């Protein structure tokens, strides 16, 4: 007569250890991640009925004081802008031919026209960034 053992090995595993590991990983990534703050130029954009995100790699910003920025870098004078635009638009990469123009609502049309004509002179396309009403 053989004696059978009633203690069979369990095929289940404890999920509490997996939850502990996931929780520890979550805490680790929360503590070690850097929080990115959006640094930018304060511009009160004009309002429009539609708002679409721009995929342009480069941007020109004009604030209410008339300062010109190329990709968030302050330029000494607006006359530096055409050379920067020319350098970007004369390369063979067709993805760089769109430039976003961000202007404050108080900027005169003369300032915006100067930038738009410089972009169009070298074959670029202008996208004017606005806010939705």
C-alpha positions in Angstrom: 0.0 0.0 0.0 1.5 3.3 -1.0 1.0 6.5 0.9 0.2 9.4 -1.3 1.3 12.9 -0.2 -1.5 15.5 -0.1 0.9 18.4 -0.4 1.2 19.1 -4.1 3.5 22.0 -5.2 1.4 25.0 -6.1 1.4 26.3 -9.6 0.4 29.8 -8.5 2.7 32.7 -7.8 2.3 35.6 -5.5 1.4 38.8 -7.3 2.1 41.0 -4.3 5.8 41.0 -5.1 5.2 42.2 -8.6 3.0 45.0 -7.3 5.8 46.0 -4.9 8.4 46.0 -7.7 6.1 48.1 -10.0 5.5 50.5 -7.1 9.2 50.9 -6.4 10.0 51.5 -10.1 7.2 54.1 -10.2 8.7 55.9 -7.2 12.2 55.7 -8.7 11.2 57.3 -12.0 9.2 60.0 -10.3 12.1 61.0 -8.1 14.8 60.8 -10.7 13.0 62.4 -13.6 13.6 66.1 -14.4 10.7 68.4 -14.6 10.8 70.4 -17.8 9.6 73.9 -17.5 8.6 75.7 -20.7 10.9 78.6 -21.1 9.8 81.1 -23.7 9.1 84.6 -24.7 6.0 86.3 -23.4 4.0 87.1 -26.5 0.3 87.9 -26.6 -0.6 86.1 -29.9 -3.4 87.4 -32.1 -6.7 85.5 -32.0 -8.2 83.4 -34.7 -11.2 81.2 -35.2 -8.9 78.2 -35.9 -5.8 76.9 -34.3 -3.5 74.3 -35.8 -0.2 73.1 -34.5 2.8 74.1 -36.5 5.4 71.5 -37.5 8.0 74.1 -38.4 11.5 73.5 -37.0 12.4 77.2 -36.8 10.5 80.2 -35.5 10.8 84.0 -35.5 9.3 85.8 -32.6 8.7 89.6 -32.3 7.6 90.8 -28.8 5.7 94.0 -28.0 9.0 95.9 -27.5 10.1 95.1 -31.0 12.8 92.6 -30.0 13.4 89.9 -32.6 14.1 86.3 -31.6 15.3 83.4 -33.8 14.4 80.1 -32.2 14.0 81.8 -28.8 17.5 83.5 -29.1 17.5 87.3 -28.9 19.0 89.0 -31.9 20.9 92.3 -31.6 19.1 93.9 -34.5 16.4 92.8 -36.9 18.9 93.1 -39.7 20.6 89.9 -38.5 17.5 87.9 -39.4 17.7 87.7 -43.2 21.2 86.0 -42.9 19.8 83.4 -40.5 16.8 82.7 -42.7 19.0 82.4 -45.8 21.3 79.9 -44.1 18.4 77.7 -43.2 16.4 78.0 -46.4 19.3 77.6 -48.9 20.3 74.1 -47.8 18.9 71.1 -49.6 16.6 69.9 -46.8 13.0 70.6 -47.8 11.7 70.1 -44.2 13.3 73.4 -43.2 11.4 75.6 -45.7 8.6 76.4 -43.2 9.2 79.0 -40.5 6.7 80.0 -37.8 6.1 83.7 -37.2 5.0 84.6 -33.7 4.2 88.2 -33.1 2.6 90.1 -30.3 -0.8 91.7 -31.0 0.8 95.1 -30.5 3.5 94.6 -33.2 3.0 96.7 -36.3 2.4 95.2 -39.7 5.7 96.7 -40.9 7.7 94.5 -38.5 5.8 91.4 -39.6 6.0 92.2 -43.3 9.8 92.6 -42.9 10.1 89.1 -41.6 7.6 87.6 -44.1 9.4 89.1 -47.0 12.8 87.9 -45.8 11.4 84.3 -45.6 9.7 84.5 -49.0 12.7 86.0 -50.6 14.6 82.7 -50.0 11.8 80.4 -51.0 10.4 79.8 -47.5 6.8 79.5 -46.3 5.4 81.5 -43.5 3.1 80.0 -40.8 1.6 82.7 -38.5 0.9 81.3 -35.0 -2.3 82.4 -33.4 -4.5 81.6 -30.4 -8.0 80.3 -30.7 -10.8 82.7 -29.7 
